[in-house]
């Protein structure tokens, strides 16, 4: 209780430094607009209407008697006076978060947590270990979203995410947990047939199972494109599960994460093709002190750590 009082006093001291008419919500609005550079992005983060957000910025500018932003056609740009206030505003944010964390110690560990991730990580890593988590935290309902290409933490579609793409913006906390390694795989039958038409280490006579046009940004898709050099693949798919099944059927070679090939009977022709993706845990910053969010995050951190050898191959 003493620590809660100290934190409350800490925030009050900051409040005393601010002018009459200032409220904490206006500072949150100021930080969100500064980070996003647009009212629309900040409004989405704060779950506010754009008009409400605009009023809060105007109210803060009036209270401070300072212009905080230059309104441009492309968005909001901090003025020199606004830039000088960022450090103080972030100190307020940290103090408020610390205060909230003390309050949340008494928060019951129940409720819904929305986790976004790739389907291969969900099926191959998270779901097999989930019974252990459910026994420890029976009150938490995990909502697993594997259509992660359309899930956006900045829009608050999810509370946290385990993904292979590093976020470049937004009010999120990020941590690199490990890496995902890839190899070149095929069925035993395809490997046996391949010996008869092997071309001394290259893949000119091989059939490839590739990704569709919507997935050309994937490292595996780019590796196959470099090897094929304009040749057509035997098959394109939009899911990793399809590629595993196609490779097992003997259709051709597939570039797959090592851990998804366990117990599939697939043969690894090359375990080190130079593809490795980092695995990131991304959490909404203002949810970082929620005990139920922290419980899921800690579960994921431990899960990736325990399985790092398997994931990296």
N, C-alpha and C positions, 0 to 999 in steps of 0.2 A: 504493500500500500504506500509505503514511504516513497518507493521509486516512481509510482504513478503520480504522486503529488509533486515530486521533483520535476518530472517531465511536464506536468501541467503548468508548473511555475515557469519552466523554461520557455514554453510557448507564450505564456503571458508576458514574459519579458520582451519577446520579439514584438508582441502586439503593442506594447507601450512605445516602441520605437516608430510605429506606424501612425499615420495621421488619423484624425477623427473621420469616421465614415468608412474606414477600411474593414473588410471582413475576409476570413480565410478563403472562402470560395472564390473570391476575386483573384487571389494569388494563384490558386490552382488553375483558373482560367488563363491567367497571364502565362504561366509555365507551359500549358498545353499549346497555346497559340505560338509561343516562341519556339517550341520543339517541332511543331508540324508546319509552321509557316502559312497555314490557311485556317480559316474559321471552320470549314467543313471537316477537316481532319481532326481538329481539336474538339469540335462538337461531338464527333463520333466517339472519341476517347472518353469524354466526360458524360456521354449519354444525355446531351442537352440539345435544345433547339439552337439554330444559328442565331436567331434574334436574341435569345436569352444570353448566349455567350457574348454577343456583341455588346449588350447592355452592361455586362459585368466588366468588360474591358474598359468601356467608357466610364463606368462608375469608379474604377480604380484610378484611371487617369485623372478624373476630377478630384478624387480624394488626395492624390499625390501632387496635383497641380503640375503634372509632367506629361508630355506626349511619349507614350511607350512604344508605339509602332508607327511606321510609315505605311499607309494603305496604298498598295500598288495593285495594278490589274492582275498581276500574277500571284498575289497573296500579301501577307503581312510581314514586314521586315522591321526588326528591332531598331529603335533609335539609339543614339549613344547613351541617353539616360536610361532607356530600357535595358541595355546591355549591362550597365553597372548594377542593376537591381537583381540580375539573375542569381548571383551567388547568395544574396540574402534570401531570396525566395526559395532556393533549393535547401538552404539551412532550415527554413520553416517547414518545408516538405519532410525533411528527415526527422525533425522533432515531432511532427504530427504522426509520422509513421511509427516512431518509437513509442509514442503515447498509445497509439492504436494497438500495437503489439502487446503492451501490458494489459490492455483491456481484453484482448482476444485470448489471453491465457485461460479465461473462464468460458470461452466459446465451446459449446459441445462439438465433439468430432462427428458431426452428421451433416447431411445435405449433399447436394450435387456438385461434382467437379467435372468440368468439360475439358477433355484432353484430346488434342489434335496430333496425329502422327501418320506415318506412312503405313500402308497395309502390311508390308512385309515385316516391319517392326512390331506391329500389333499382333499379327498371327504367330510370328516366329519367336518373339521375345516377351512381350507384355502379357498376353493372354495365358500362356502356360504358367506364369508366376503369379497370376492374379488371385487364385484361391488363398495363398498365403497372406496377401494384403487384406482380403475380405475378412479373414479370420481375425486379423489384428484390428481392423477398423470396420466393424459391421454396419455402422451408421452412415458410412460414406457410399453414395451411389456414383460410380464412374461412368460418365457419358463419353464413349470413345468415338471419335470422328476420324475416319481414315480417308475422306475426300479432302486431304490436306491442301491440295492445289487451290481449292476455293475457300478454305478456312483462313481467316485473317484475324490475328490477335489484335491488331490496331482497331478493327471494327468490333472487338469484343465478341467474336464468334466463339472463342474458346478462352479458358482461363490460363492454360499453359499448353506447351507443345513440345514434342520430341521430334526433331526434324534434322534433315541433312543440309538445309539451306540457312546460311547465316543471315539474320535480319539486319537490314541496313538502316532502319529508322524506326521511330515509334517509342513509346514510353514503356519499355520492357527491360527485364533483367535477363541476361544471357550467360550461359556457362557451357563450355565445351566439355563433354563427358568422355569422349573416346572417338574411335574411328571405325568405319565400315569398309572392309576389304572385298575386292572382287577377283574372280578368276574366270577362265574359259572352260565351259562344261559341255558335255554331250553324253549320249547314252553309250553303254558298252557295245551295243550292236553297231552304232555309227562309228565308234572308235575302231572296231575290228574291220569294218569295210574301208575305213579311211586309210588303213595301212597299204592297201592295194593301189591307191591313187595318190599317195603322199607326194608332195612336191618339195621335199627337202626343206621343211621348216616354214614355208609361207602358206597362205590359205587361198591360193588362186582357184583351187578345185573344190573348195568347201562351200557348203550351204550354211547360211546364217539366219538365225531367228533374231529379228531386229525390232526396234521401236517405231511406232507410227509417227506421222508428221507433227503431231502435237507434243511429242516428247523429245524433240531433237536437241534440247538443252541438256539432257541427261548425259553424264560422263560416259556411261555404257553405250548410248546411242552414238556419241561422237567417236568413240573408239572403233566401233563397227563401221561407221561411215569412212573412216580413214583406211581401214583394211579393204573394204569393198571397192573403193575408188571408182564409184559410179555403177558397179554391178548391182543388180537387183537382189535383195534378200529372198529367201524362199517363203518367208512369212513375216509380217509385222503384227505386233499386238499393242495393247494399251495397258496391260497389267503384267506384273512380274509372275503372278500365279500361272497365267497363260503360257509364259515362256518356259517355266519349269515343266509343265505338262507336255509342251511341244518338244522340248529337248528329250524328255523321257520316251516320247513316241519315236525318236530317231530322226526327226525332221532336219536337224543340223546342229550347229554350234550356237551357244548362247552365252552372253556375258552376264554372270549372276553373282550376287553377294554370296560369300562362302557359306554363311550360316543357314541360308534357305535351302541349301542342297543336302543337308543332313538327312539321312534315311530315305533319300530319293533314288539311290542306286546310280546317280550320275557320276561320270568319270571326269576328273579335272585334268585337262590337257596342259594348262599353264596357270599356276597358282599366283603368279606375280606379273600381272599385265600393266601395272603402273596406275591402276585406278584405286583411289582411296577417298572416302568422303568423311568429313568430320560429323559427329553427332552432337547436336546442341540441345540443351534444355532451355526453353524460353518461357518466361513467366510474366504476366501482367505485373508491372512494378507495384501498383497500389494493392495487389492481392498477395504480395510476397510475405506478409506477416499473418495471413490467415492460417490458422492451424490445420484446417483440412487441406488447403492448397499445399502447405508445407509437407504434410504427410504424404501426399501423392508425389511431390517433387523428390522427397528423400527416398521414397520407394524406387523411383526411376533412376536416381543417381546410383543407388546401391546395385540395382539390377544391371545397369550397363557396366559398372565396375566389375561385378562378379563374372560377367560374360564377355569381357573385353577380348580375351584370347580367341574365343569362338567368333566374335564379330569381325575382328581384324583378319582372321584366317592365319 
